[in-house]
Amino acid sequence: MRKTLLMLFFVLTFILLNKNIYCIEINPGEKDPVAQYNIGMMYYNGEGMDADYREAYKWLKKSALQGNANAQYEIGGFHASGTGNIRQSDEEAVKWYQKAAAQGQSNAQFYLAEMYENGTGIKKNEKEAFKWYQKAAQNANVDAQYRMGELYYNGVLVEKNLEEAAKWYKKASEQKDKRAQYRLGMMYKNGEFLEQDIEAARELFKESADAGYDKSQIAVGNYYYDNNNYKSAFNWYNRAAKQGNSDAEYYLGLMCYYGDLGYKNYPAALEYFRRASVSDKKEAVYMLGVVYYEGLNIPQNYPLAMEYFKDSAEKYNDKEAQYMLGIMYYNGEGVVQNMDEAKKWLELSAAQGYSEAIEKLKSLSNDELKDILPDKNDSSVKISNDIALSTCNVSVNGIIPSTDSVNNIADITKAGNTK
């Protein structure tokens, strides 16, 4: 009797755990689009069975052909991505998204809008793109609501309208979209259309940052930095840096360089600047040159400093880097002294209004240049790198880094379009 009850218990438990499969498979040939959709999604997600994308596609296709909008959306997704070795076809994806979108499926409406905007699988049509973004947003699709905010904020596909941008960012924020929370926070912080409200901005940044959004983590870090809580600022920058955010890596480098935590750590600053420079953070490239030029607690390396300054000057047209190149050519630091090159780089920097370069150029007279430079036709003359010129002695603190590059550490970099 006890064995019988125990067996019955196990059988009932097995049936209850697998009731979805039993319910669905009683009549597998029945043409119920909802059941077919459910079977397809169970195969797709591996619920109660091993995940099998081809079986998922088979059942979803049966449902889609009977007009199930959710299945049509999923079939569109299969063809858009080529998941499960299903034939990748943007045109086929558009076809199924159109069918689902026409029935009000908001995800399909959003992706159809993207395809119209980018001209993927269908002729580019900005009017149609905006129409479908709007329909999806009105159907409470959070991605579409955020996108509508971006469109109105940046004046893309539609005339710029900050009131509309704020409206859609608010709707997406209410659905806890961390990107929208950041954007809305920026509008409150800067008083863009909305009345400036630093506390509302801070709350939005914090909620978004807690959800892992790197730009909001930087914004929270900036808040703490502005309030002289450098330890908390460092921690928030570090969280963003762990996600590969180059702005955060650069800020960490500055904090280590200036000793905001109570001591200066030049090797750590060098490493943070190097990481940021990999992501083309132009300010970090310049600061790498500064660190190697100064050689504080790391080996001084003029040739490497010259390389970073030149990269920053040529690639980013950085006026401070141009100035430093002029100084290094003037002093013959890590390079053969060359007054023509010195003057060229100083003039480029001065043309951008850099005061240090303007003052240095004023101090260079034609007579001074003639006295220093050898005859260009005399190839036997080589100016020593070690030549000492009292007129060239410039305080390191006086030339690098300038207030242009470091006073704005707490400035929040405004986000571009993100998904």
N, C-alpha and C positions, 0 to 999 in steps of 0.2 A: 504493500500500500504506500509506504514511504517513498519507494523508488518511483512508483507511478506518479505521485504528486510532484516529485522533483523533476521528472521528465516533462510533465505538463507545464511546470513553471518555466523551464528553459524554452519550450516551444512557444509559449505565449510571449515571453520576453523577446525572442527572435522575431516573431511576427510584428510586435509593437515597434521594434527598432527599425524594421524594414517595411512598415505599413505603406509608405509612399510607393515603393516599388511594387508591392502586391496590388495596391489599388490601381496603379497605372497599367500593370501587365495583365490584369484579368482579361482585358479586351484590347490587345495591342493593335488590332486592325481597325478599331473604331475611329472614324474620322472626326475626332474632336480636336479642333485647333488649340484649345487651351491645354488639353492633356498632352498633345504633341509638343507644345511649347515647353511645358513643365518637364517632359522627358528630355527634351533637348538641353535644357538648362542644367538638369541633373547630370547628364553626361559631360556637359561643359565644365561644371564645377567639381565633378567627382563626388557627388553626394550619394552615398549608399552604393557606390560602384567606382571602378577606376575611371579617371577622366579619359574621355575619348572624343577628340574634336571632330573626327569624321562622322561618328555616330551622332554627335550633337548637331552637326550641320545637316545631316539627313533628316532628323526629326524637326528641326527648326524650319527647314525648307518646306516640309509638308505643311507645317502650320502657316508659314508665310504665304504659301500659294493659296491658302484659304482666307487670306486677308487679315491675319493677326498682326497688328501694328508692331508689337514688341518683337515678334519673330522677324518681321521684315527689317527692323532696325538691326537685329543681331546678324542677319544674313548680310546686310550692308557692311557691318563691321568685319565679318569674315573676309569679304572681298577687298575691303580697304587695306587690311593688314596681311592677308595671305596666311592667317593662322591655320595650323593643322594641315599645311600643304594644300589648302584650298586655293584655287586659281586666284591670284591677286589681279584685280581689275578695278581701277578707279571708276571706269564707266559703269561697271556692274554695281559698284557700291552706290554711285549716284542714283541709279535706277531704283534700288531698294530703299534708300533714304528718302527719295521723293514719295514713294508709296506710303511709307510710315509717317513722313512729315505731313502729308495731306490728311492723315487721320488724327493729327495733333500730338504725335509722339515727340516730346520735346527734345530728347537726345538726338533724334534723327534730324529735327529741325536745326539744331545747333551745328551738327557736322555737315549738313547740307549747306548751311550758310558759309562755313569755312571753305567748302569746296568751290562755291560760287566766288568767294572773295579771292581765292588763290588761283582760280582757273584749273582746278584739279579734277580731271575726268569730265569736265564740262567747260564750255566757254565762260571766261571770266565775266561776271556781271555784278557790279557793285550794288546796284539797286536791288537785285534779288538777294544778294548777301545780307544787306541791311534788313530787308523784309523778313527773312527767316530768322535772323538774330533777334529781331523784335518779337516775332511770334513765340520763339522759344523762351525769351525772357518773360513775356506775359504769361507763359505757362509755368512760371516759377523755376525754370532751369537756371541753376545758380551760375554755371559757367557762362551762360548767355547774358545773365544780368551783369556779371563782372565785365564781360566783353562790351556790353552796351555802355557801361561807364567809361571804359577805355576809348571807345569810338567817339563819344561826346567830349571827353576830356582832351583828346588829341586832335579832334577835328578830322577824323578818318571816316570815309564813306558818308559823312554828314557834317554839317556846319558845327563848329566848336560851340559847346553850350555847357558851361560849368554847372548850371542849375540841374540840367538833365543828368550830367555826370554824377553829381552828388546824390541825386535820387536813386540811380541804379546801383551806385556803390553801397548806399544804405540798405537797399533790398538784399543785395548779396551778402552784406555784413550781418544782416539779421539771420541769414542761413549759415553763419560762421565761416564764410569764405575768408581765409586769412589774407589773401591778396587784396581783396576789397577793403578789409579792415585797415590795412596799411595805407591804401590810397585815400580812404576817407580820413584817416588820422592825419595824413599830410595836408589835406584840405583844411582841417580844423587848425592844425599847427600854423599854417601859413595864412589863414584867413582868406582862402580862395573861395569866393562866393559866400561861404558860410562865415558866420561871425567867429573870430579867432577864439579858440577854447583849448588851451594847453592841456587842461586836465582830461577833457574828452579825448584829445589826441593820445595822451599817455595811456589811457585805459584801452583804447583800440590797439595801440602798438603792443601793449603787454599781452593782451589776449591773443593777438596774432603771433607774437614771439613765442608764447607758451605752446602754441600749436606747431612751432618749428619753422616759421617763415623767416628766412635769414635777413631780409631787409628790415623787418620789424625788430629783430634782435639787435641790429645795428642802431636803430632808432632808440631803443631802450638803453643801449650802451651810451649813446650820445646824451640822453637825459641824465644818466648818472654822472657822466663826465662833466657836464655843465654844472652839476651840483657838487663837484669835487669829491664824489665817491668813486675814486679811481679803481678800487678793487672790484666793485660791482660792474663798473664799465668794462674792465678787462675781461671779466667772466662772460658778459654778454657778447662782447666782440669775439671772444674765443669760441662761443657756440656757433656764431655765424661763420667763423673761419673754418671750423671743422666741416662745414658744408661746401667749402671751396670758395667762399665769398672773398674776392680780392680786396674790396674796400675794407673789410674787417681785418684781413691780414696786414694791410697797410697801416691801419690805426694801431694795431698791436705793435707793429714795428716802431711807430712814432712813440708809443708809450714806453717801450723798452729803451729807445734812443734818448729820450728826455728824462727818464727816471721817474715817471709818474708814480711808480709803486714804492718809491723811496730809495731806489738805486738804479744806476744806469747799466744796462746789459747789452753791450754792443754786438756780441756774437748772436744773441737772440734776435736783436733788431735786424741784423744782416739776414738771418734765415727767414724772418717774416717778410722782409722786403723782397727777397729772392722768390718766395712763393707767390707773392702778389704780382711780381713782374712777369711770371709765367703766363698769367691771365691778362697780360697787356695793361696792367695798371701803371699808367705813364709816370705818376708821381713816385711810384716805387722804384722804377728804373733810375730816375734821377737820384733818389736817396741811396741806392746802391753805390752810385758814383761818389756821393758824399762820404759814406762810411769808409770806402777804400781810400779815398783821398786823405781823410783825417788819420786813419790808422790808429784809432783809439781802442786799445785792448784787442786789436787784431793786427796782423801784419799790414803795414802801409803798402799800397800797391798802385802806383801812379798809372802804369799802363792799363790796368784793369779799370781804374777810375775813369781814365780817358775813354775807354771802350764804352762804358755805360753812359757817360756824358754825351758822347757822340751819337749813340743810339737814341737817347732821349731828344737830343737837338735835331737830328735828321728825321726821325720817325714821327715825333710828336711836336716838332717846332717849339720845344720848351725853351723859354727865354733865359731861365736860370742856368740850364745846361749849356746854352750857347755862351753865356757869360763865363762859365767855368772853363769851357774850352778855350776861350780867349785868354783867360788868366794862365792856363797851363801852357799854351803856346808862348805866351809872353815870358813866363818864367823858365821855360824849358823843362817842365816837370813831366818826366815820362815820355818826352818827345823832343826831337831836335828843336831848339828855339827857332821860331819863325814868326816874325813880326807881321808879315802879310796875312798869315792865317789868324794871328791874334786879332788884328784889326778887323778882319772879315767877320769873325764870330762875335766880337764886341759890337760891331755895327748892326748885325742881325738882331742881337739882344736889345740894343738901344732902340731899334726901329719898332720894337714891341713895347717901348716905354719903360724898360727895366732901368731903374735909377742908378744902380751900381755900375751898369755898363756905360750909361751916359756920362757919369762922373769920371770913369776910367778913361774914356775917349778924350775928355777935355784935358786930361793930364798928359796926353801923348801929343807932343809937338813934332813937327816935321824934322826939326833939328835933332831931337832925341832919337827918332827913328834912324836918321842918317848916321849918328854916332854909334849906334848899337849894331846896325846891320853891316855886314861885309859887302864888298862888291859882288853883285849876283853873278858876274862873269868869272869870278875867281873861284874855281871849283875846289881849290886846295884848302880853302878856309872852311872849317867846321866849328860851329859854335858849341862850346861845352855845355852839357846839361847842368853843370854845377856853377855856371857864371852867377856872380852875386851882383844884384842890382838893388841898390837901396830904394830906388823909386818903385820897385815891384813888391816890396814887403807889404802884404795885405793881411790883416788879422783874419784868421779862420772864422772867428765868430762874426766878422764883418761881412764875409762873402757867402757863407753857407750855414745852414739853409736860411733862406730869406723868410720874412713874415708872410710873403705871398703863398708859400707852400705849406706852412705849418700852423698859422693862426686859426685856420678853419677846420681843425680836427673834428669839432663837434657839428660841423655842417652835415646835414643828412643828404646823401646823394639821392636825387629824385629818381624814382623807378621808371624804367622804360616799359614797353609792352612785355608782359609776362603771362605765361599760361599756367 
